[in-house]
């Protein structure tokens, strides 16, 4: 069985865990796909960053797309792991070279997220 482990921002994870959405946008600051030819339903696990460094949950792969940040916010709202577009930009800003509202980000959509 194939699966993917994505290192995630602890703030993103904590926000999602508290809100328990039916799907999440596991975004990445780069618009480069993290993998190719992933089958729909592939398990995708969340690994937290330091100091935690452990698998803390996951979801099931639906699709990947590259979107401007503002469009990702319009489509997914809080499922991006923040309570506002400004909050999403604050999560992205330390990870991107430029802080523009319409930079492209990678959007990995995961269904049925679960949290340990």
Sine and cosine of phi, psi and omega as CSV:
sin_phi,cos_phi,sin_psi,cos_psi,sin_omega,cos_omega
0.00,0.00,0.75,-0.66,0.07,-1.00
-1.00,0.06,0.56,-0.83,0.14,-0.99
-0.49,-0.87,0.22,-0.98,-0.02,-1.00
-0.79,-0.61,0.63,-0.78,0.10,-1.00
-0.92,-0.40,0.88,-0.47,0.02,-1.00
-0.95,-0.31,0.81,-0.58,0.07,-1.00
-0.97,0.26,0.80,-0.60,-0.11,-0.99
-0.86,-0.51,0.44,-0.90,0.09,-1.00
-0.92,0.38,0.74,-0.67,-0.03,-1.00
-0.88,0.47,-0.59,0.81,0.02,-1.00
-0.91,0.41,-0.68,0.74,0.05,-1.00
-0.85,0.53,-0.75,0.66,-0.04,-1.00
-0.88,0.48,-0.74,0.67,-0.03,-1.00
-0.87,0.49,-0.64,0.77,0.02,-1.00
-0.90,0.44,-0.73,0.68,-0.01,-1.00
-0.90,0.43,-0.68,0.74,-0.02,-1.00
-0.88,0.48,-0.64,0.77,0.00,-1.00
-0.93,0.36,-0.56,0.83,-0.07,-1.00
-1.00,-0.01,-0.34,0.94,0.02,-1.00
0.73,0.68,0.86,0.52,0.00,-1.00
-0.95,0.30,0.25,-0.97,0.03,-1.00
-0.99,0.13,-0.30,0.95,0.10,-0.99
-0.46,-0.89,0.33,-0.95,0.04,-1.00
-0.69,-0.73,0.43,-0.90,0.17,-0.98
-0.98,-0.18,0.97,-0.25,0.08,-1.00
-1.00,0.08,0.99,0.17,-0.10,-1.00
-0.97,0.23,0.32,-0.95,0.13,-0.99
-0.67,-0.74,0.56,-0.83,-0.08,-1.00
-0.92,0.40,-0.36,0.93,0.05,-1.00
-1.00,-0.02,0.58,-0.81,0.04,-1.00
-1.00,0.01,0.24,0.97,0.03,-1.00
-1.00,0.03,0.82,-0.57,-0.01,-1.00
-0.84,0.54,0.67,-0.75,-0.01,-1.00
-0.96,0.29,-0.35,0.94,0.00,-1.00
-0.39,-0.92,0.21,-0.98,0.02,-1.00
-0.82,-0.58,0.50,-0.87,0.08,-1.00
0.85,0.52,0.56,0.83,0.04,-1.00
-0.96,0.29,0.72,-0.69,0.02,-1.00
-0.97,0.25,0.57,-0.82,0.09,-1.00
-0.86,0.51,0.71,-0.71,-0.01,-1.00
1.00,-0.03,-0.07,1.00,0.01,-1.00
-0.85,0.52,0.76,-0.66,0.08,-1.00
-0.89,0.46,0.69,-0.73,-0.01,-1.00
-0.77,-0.63,0.91,-0.42,-0.09,-1.00
-0.98,-0.18,0.55,-0.84,0.04,-1.00
-0.99,-0.15,0.86,-0.51,0.10,-0.99
-0.95,-0.31,0.83,-0.56,-0.01,-1.00
-0.97,0.24,0.46,-0.89,0.07,-1.00
-0.98,0.19,0.10,-1.00,0.06,-1.00
-0.81,0.59,0.56,-0.83,0.11,0.99
-1.00,0.03,0.02,1.00,-0.11,-0.99
-0.98,0.21,-0.80,0.60,0.07,-1.00
0.79,0.62,0.75,0.66,0.07,-1.00
-0.54,-0.84,0.30,-0.95,0.07,-1.00
-0.95,0.30,0.79,-0.61,-0.11,-0.99
-0.84,-0.54,0.05,1.00,-0.01,-1.00
0.35,-0.94,-0.35,-0.94,0.01,-1.00
0.11,-0.99,-0.26,-0.97,0.01,-1.00
-0.23,-0.97,-0.21,-0.98,-0.07,-1.00
-0.81,-0.59,0.80,-0.60,-0.11,-0.99
-0.86,0.52,0.74,-0.68,0.08,-1.00
-0.93,-0.37,-0.84,0.54,-0.04,-1.00
-0.28,-0.96,0.23,-0.97,0.08,-1.00
-0.78,-0.62,0.65,-0.76,0.13,-0.99
-0.50,-0.86,0.32,-0.95,0.07,-1.00
-0.96,-0.28,0.80,-0.60,-0.07,-1.00
-0.67,-0.74,0.47,-0.88,0.21,-0.98
-0.89,0.45,0.54,-0.84,-0.04,-1.00
-0.81,0.58,-0.69,0.72,-0.04,-1.00
-0.89,0.45,-0.58,0.81,0.03,-1.00
-0.95,0.32,-0.66,0.75,0.06,-1.00
-0.86,0.52,-0.65,0.76,0.03,-1.00
-0.91,0.41,-0.71,0.70,-0.01,-1.00
-0.87,0.49,-0.63,0.78,-0.04,-1.00
-0.98,0.21,-0.66,0.75,-0.18,-0.98
-0.92,-0.39,-0.28,0.96,0.03,-1.00
0.76,0.65,-0.78,-0.63,-0.06,-1.00
-0.91,0.41,-0.23,0.97,0.06,-1.00
-0.94,0.33,-0.08,1.00,0.15,-0.99
-0.99,0.14,-0.12,0.99,0.04,-1.00
1.00,-0.06,0.33,0.94,0.02,-1.00
-0.56,-0.83,0.35,-0.94,-0.05,-1.00
-1.00,-0.01,0.00,1.00,0.02,-1.00
-0.32,-0.95,0.24,-0.97,0.09,-1.00
-0.87,0.50,-0.64,0.77,0.04,-1.00
-0.88,0.48,-0.66,0.76,0.05,-1.00
-0.89,0.46,-0.65,0.76,0.05,-1.00
-0.90,0.44,-0.69,0.72,0.04,-1.00
-0.88,0.48,-0.59,0.81,0.04,-1.00
-0.92,0.40,-0.58,0.81,0.07,-1.00
-0.93,0.37,-0.62,0.79,-0.05,-1.00
-0.98,0.22,-0.56,0.83,-0.19,-0.98
-0.82,0.57,-0.65,0.76,0.03,-1.00
-0.95,0.31,-0.20,0.98,-0.07,-1.00
-0.98,-0.19,-0.23,0.97,-0.04,-1.00
-0.93,-0.37,0.47,-0.88,0.02,-1.00
-0.96,0.26,-0.55,0.84,0.02,-1.00
-0.86,-0.51,0.54,-0.84,-0.01,-1.00
-0.94,-0.33,0.98,0.21,0.02,-1.00
-0.91,-0.42,0.61,-0.79,-0.03,-1.00
-0.88,0.48,-0.53,0.85,-0.07,-1.00
-0.95,-0.32,0.45,0.89,0.20,-0.98
-0.87,0.50,0.50,-0.87,0.06,-1.00
-0.99,0.15,0.64,-0.77,0.11,-0.99
-0.79,-0.62,0.40,-0.92,0.09,-1.00
-1.00,0.07,0.72,-0.70,-0.04,-1.00
-0.86,-0.52,0.95,-0.31,0.09,-1.00
-0.98,-0.19,0.92,-0.38,-0.05,-1.00
-1.00,-0.01,0.79,-0.61,-0.04,-1.00
-0.85,-0.53,0.74,-0.67,0.03,-1.00
-1.00,-0.09,0.37,-0.93,0.09,-1.00
0.75,0.66,0.80,0.59,0.00,-1.00
-0.90,0.44,0.51,-0.86,0.04,-1.00
-0.72,-0.69,0.47,-0.88,-0.12,-0.99
-0.69,-0.72,0.75,-0.67,0.02,-1.00
-1.00,0.02,0.00,0.00,0.00,0.00
